[in-house]
Amino acid sequence: MNRIIYKLWQDVPKKYAYQLWQNPDVAKYIHNNGMFSDDEVEDRVFVENQQFHEHGVQYFPIFINEDADEVFIGVAGLRPTTENGVFEFGIHLLPEFWHQGFASEAGQHILNWGFNDLGAQEIRAGHNPNNQASKKMLTRLGFNYVFDQYYAPTGLNHPTYSITFDNYKNN
């Protein structure tokens, strides 16, 4: 049985988006101000819903089952790119769920879904250069480093990784 439940942003309260993207320990890796404003959180949820309706993908809110309760732990999913068959992969977890295997578990589910259900040919991901845990998770999932790429939201060059369908099925 999977520990993780995936939902749609349209089906969960926005309080979870605020809880995640306004957490300074999370935001410092993905936002140059170290914090998303209320408007930026609202925009983020709007874009996630729009991407789902237009492309069938989003960074899904994820929860764990703890007895009868569902506990929000973060997001995991894909985003469309301008290239056909290529998606961007991402996971953001609340700090109290770091280093417990949730990122790798969610990552494996998202890769399976992307390659087996969506027909992805390649999935790409990047991480803040100061986040070594993300680097370890990506390489554990089979991603290979490709190059550093400037990421405007942090103002830093982020290491960028890729996994192709062929590498995934042979991994």
Helices and strands as residue ranges (DSSP letters): E 4-6, G 9-11, H 15-21, H 24-27, H 38-55, E 59-66, E 69-80, E 86-93, G 95-97, H 102-112, I 113-117, E 122-126, H 132-140, E 144-151, E 156-164, H 165-170
